[in-house]
Amino acid sequence: MKENVQAHQGQVTFLRVSNSFTEAPDKLASRDHLVSCGTDRTVRIWQLIRPEINRVSIQQVALVKLLQSPRDLAMAGNTLCMAMADNNVIMCRLIFKVFFLS
């Protein structure tokens, strides 16, 4: 990937890899993804695209806007798990393109 991607407004605080759970091509969890979170309190899910053997690019497939930044996050299949500063764990199943959590 030669081009830079402006993923977040501000600093990127987390960058995680999500491994696929299923082989169904129409499911979000059917491919490996990158999960990024920034100081803009936005979590973005990126699909890895390999158009050629020596080339990789990314495409955003989901977006989660938060009111506070998570302390940690992980993605298992279609489920995004976030540990919050108030000691709660938020889990959301990603089905649609955009989510707004309070």
Residue, then its C-alpha position, 0 to 999 in steps of 0.5 A: m500500500k503506497e498511499n496514506v489513509q486518513a483514518h481518524q481526526g486526531q491520533v490513532t489509539f488502537l489498531r487491532v486485527s480481527n480474524s475471520f470466523t466463517e467462510a460465508p462471503d456475505k458476512l462481515a466476519s467472513r474476512d480478516h479486518l483491521v479495527s482502528c480507534g482514534t481520539d475522535r472516539t470513532v471505531r472503524i472496521w476496515q476490510l483488507i483488499r488484495p487486488e494483486i499478490n504484492r499489493v494490499s489496500i483497505q476499505q472501510v466497511a463499518l463505523v461506530k461513534l462513541l461518546q467516550s474512548p474505550r480503554d481497550l477493544a477487540m473484534a470476534g466475528n461480527t462482535l465488537c467488544m470494548a472495555m470502557a473507562d467506567n468498568n463496563v464492557i460494551m459488545c455490539r454485533l455489526i450488521f449495519k454500516v453506521f452505529f451511534l452508541s450512547 
